[in-house]
Amino acid sequence: MATGPVQQPSLVTRPSAAHRHPPGLPAPDPYPLGPDEPRPGGLACDVHALARAVAVAPTEPRWREDLLLRLRPVGHRFAEHVQVTEGPSGLYRELLTHSPRLHHGVRLLTREHAAIVATLQAVQRLAEHSDASLDEVRHRTGCLLRALARHRRRGADLLWQAYQTDLGGET
């Protein structure tokens, strides 16, 4: 008798060896747009692209430049996120109107915004200095990525708390 979750076979196939990217070369950009053009997918897509850039060995040529190229859109999208959530008609105001009990969670997310913006700026400055250790840049970028993931989870949890529905009904 099975006691754990049932594993379903994956419908995703691995690319054949003929279609794999050659090792040692940077992966092609999935969004071959100019650096100032908007990219599809929003903040999550930009964070994922940054994570892929960090995962490449820092000994690769142009590693630092590629990291900076991926870091800038994350900064822009995160600034948009802050405006959408904290703005005068933002999501947090709506949440507090709907569920005032979430004040502590909203305050926590707002403080995280300030901390993440500071971390983004620190990583940007560090990566721009050619004297900075690539290992240190990689470490701090990893810390930034973890902070963004944690913030995303907390935001999702807060939304769930605000809009969960009690299907049991009153008696």
MIROKOL-676967 format. One record per residue (C-alpha): residue number from 0; x negated, y negated, z. Coordinates in steps of 0.5 Angstrom, whole numbers, plus 500, padded with zeros to 3 digits. Each point is the difference from the previous one (the first is absolute). Layout:
residues N
REC; seq; xx; yy; zz
REC; NUM; X; Y; Z;
...
This chain:
residues 171
REC; seq; xx; yy; zz
REC; 0; 500; 500; 500;
REC; 1; 497; 493; 498;
REC; 2; 500; 495; 506;
REC; 3; 497; 494; 496;
REC; 4; 502; 496; 494;
REC; 5; 501; 503; 494;
REC; 6; 494; 498; 495;
REC; 7; 503; 499; 493;
REC; 8; 496; 501; 494;
REC; 9; 497; 493; 497;
REC; 10; 503; 498; 493;
REC; 11; 493; 496; 499;
REC; 12; 495; 503; 496;
REC; 13; 493; 498; 501;
REC; 14; 496; 497; 494;
REC; 15; 496; 505; 495;
REC; 16; 493; 499; 500;
REC; 17; 500; 497; 494;
REC; 18; 504; 494; 502;
REC; 19; 496; 499; 507;
REC; 20; 496; 494; 501;
REC; 21; 493; 500; 499;
REC; 22; 496; 500; 507;
REC; 23; 496; 494; 501;
REC; 24; 504; 495; 496;
REC; 25; 505; 496; 503;
REC; 26; 508; 502; 499;
REC; 27; 503; 496; 495;
REC; 28; 505; 495; 503;
REC; 29; 507; 502; 499;
REC; 30; 502; 493; 499;
REC; 31; 496; 497; 495;
REC; 32; 502; 493; 501;
REC; 33; 496; 494; 502;
REC; 34; 498; 498; 507;
REC; 35; 506; 495; 501;
REC; 36; 505; 504; 497;
REC; 37; 505; 503; 504;
REC; 38; 500; 507; 501;
REC; 39; 506; 505; 500;
REC; 40; 501; 504; 507;
REC; 41; 499; 494; 505;
REC; 42; 496; 501; 506;
REC; 43; 500; 507; 501;
REC; 44; 497; 501; 493;
REC; 45; 495; 495; 501;
REC; 46; 498; 503; 507;
REC; 47; 499; 507; 496;
REC; 48; 496; 497; 495;
REC; 49; 496; 497; 505;
REC; 50; 499; 507; 504;
REC; 51; 498; 503; 493;
REC; 52; 495; 495; 500;
REC; 53; 497; 501; 507;
REC; 54; 500; 507; 498;
REC; 55; 495; 500; 495;
REC; 56; 493; 500; 502;
REC; 57; 497; 494; 502;
REC; 58; 494; 501; 496;
REC; 59; 504; 500; 493;
REC; 60; 498; 494; 496;
REC; 61; 505; 494; 501;
REC; 62; 503; 503; 506;
REC; 63; 500; 494; 504;
REC; 64; 503; 496; 494;
REC; 65; 505; 505; 499;
REC; 66; 502; 500; 507;
REC; 67; 501; 492; 500;
REC; 68; 504; 501; 494;
REC; 69; 505; 505; 504;
REC; 70; 500; 496; 506;
REC; 71; 502; 493; 497;
REC; 72; 507; 503; 498;
REC; 73; 501; 503; 507;
REC; 74; 499; 493; 503;
REC; 75; 505; 497; 495;
REC; 76; 505; 505; 501;
REC; 77; 499; 500; 508;
REC; 78; 501; 492; 500;
REC; 79; 507; 502; 496;
REC; 80; 502; 505; 505;
REC; 81; 499; 495; 506;
REC; 82; 504; 495; 496;
REC; 83; 505; 504; 499;
REC; 84; 501; 503; 507;
REC; 85; 498; 494; 504;
REC; 86; 503; 495; 495;
REC; 87; 506; 495; 503;
REC; 88; 505; 505; 496;
REC; 89; 495; 506; 501;
REC; 90; 501; 507; 502;
REC; 91; 498; 499; 507;
REC; 92; 506; 495; 501;
REC; 93; 505; 505; 497;
REC; 94; 498; 505; 505;
REC; 95; 500; 496; 506;
REC; 96; 507; 498; 498;
REC; 97; 502; 507; 499;
REC; 98; 496; 503; 506;
REC; 99; 498; 495; 505;
REC; 100; 497; 506; 504;
REC; 101; 494; 500; 495;
REC; 102; 497; 494; 502;
REC; 103; 494; 503; 503;
REC; 104; 499; 504; 493;
REC; 105; 501; 494; 496;
REC; 106; 495; 497; 504;
REC; 107; 495; 505; 500;
REC; 108; 500; 501; 492;
REC; 109; 499; 492; 500;
REC; 110; 494; 500; 504;
REC; 111; 498; 506; 496;
REC; 112; 501; 496; 494;
REC; 113; 495; 495; 503;
REC; 114; 495; 505; 501;
REC; 115; 500; 503; 493;
REC; 116; 499; 494; 497;
REC; 117; 494; 498; 504;
REC; 118; 497; 507; 499;
REC; 119; 502; 499; 492;
REC; 120; 496; 494; 500;
REC; 121; 494; 503; 504;
REC; 122; 499; 506; 495;
REC; 123; 501; 495; 495;
REC; 124; 494; 496; 502;
REC; 125; 496; 506; 502;
REC; 126; 501; 503; 493;
REC; 127; 498; 493; 497;
REC; 128; 493; 500; 503;
REC; 129; 495; 504; 496;
REC; 130; 496; 501; 507;
REC; 131; 505; 504; 503;
REC; 132; 500; 507; 501;
REC; 133; 504; 504; 496;
REC; 134; 501; 505; 505;
REC; 135; 503; 494; 505;
REC; 136; 504; 498; 494;
REC; 137; 503; 507; 499;
REC; 138; 501; 501; 508;
REC; 139; 504; 493; 500;
REC; 140; 504; 501; 494;
REC; 141; 502; 507; 503;
REC; 142; 502; 496; 506;
REC; 143; 504; 495; 496;
REC; 144; 504; 506; 497;
REC; 145; 501; 504; 506;
REC; 146; 503; 493; 503;
REC; 147; 505; 499; 494;
REC; 148; 502; 507; 500;
REC; 149; 502; 500; 507;
REC; 150; 503; 493; 499;
REC; 151; 504; 503; 494;
REC; 152; 503; 506; 505;
REC; 153; 502; 495; 506;
REC; 154; 503; 496; 495;
REC; 155; 504; 506; 497;
REC; 156; 502; 502; 507;
REC; 157; 502; 493; 502;
REC; 158; 505; 501; 494;
REC; 159; 502; 506; 502;
REC; 160; 502; 498; 507;
REC; 161; 504; 494; 497;
REC; 162; 504; 504; 495;
REC; 163; 501; 507; 503;
REC; 164; 507; 502; 500;
REC; 165; 504; 504; 505;
REC; 166; 504; 505; 497;
REC; 167; 503; 502; 506;
REC; 168; 505; 495; 501;
REC; 169; 503; 497; 506;
REC; 170; 505; 504; 504;
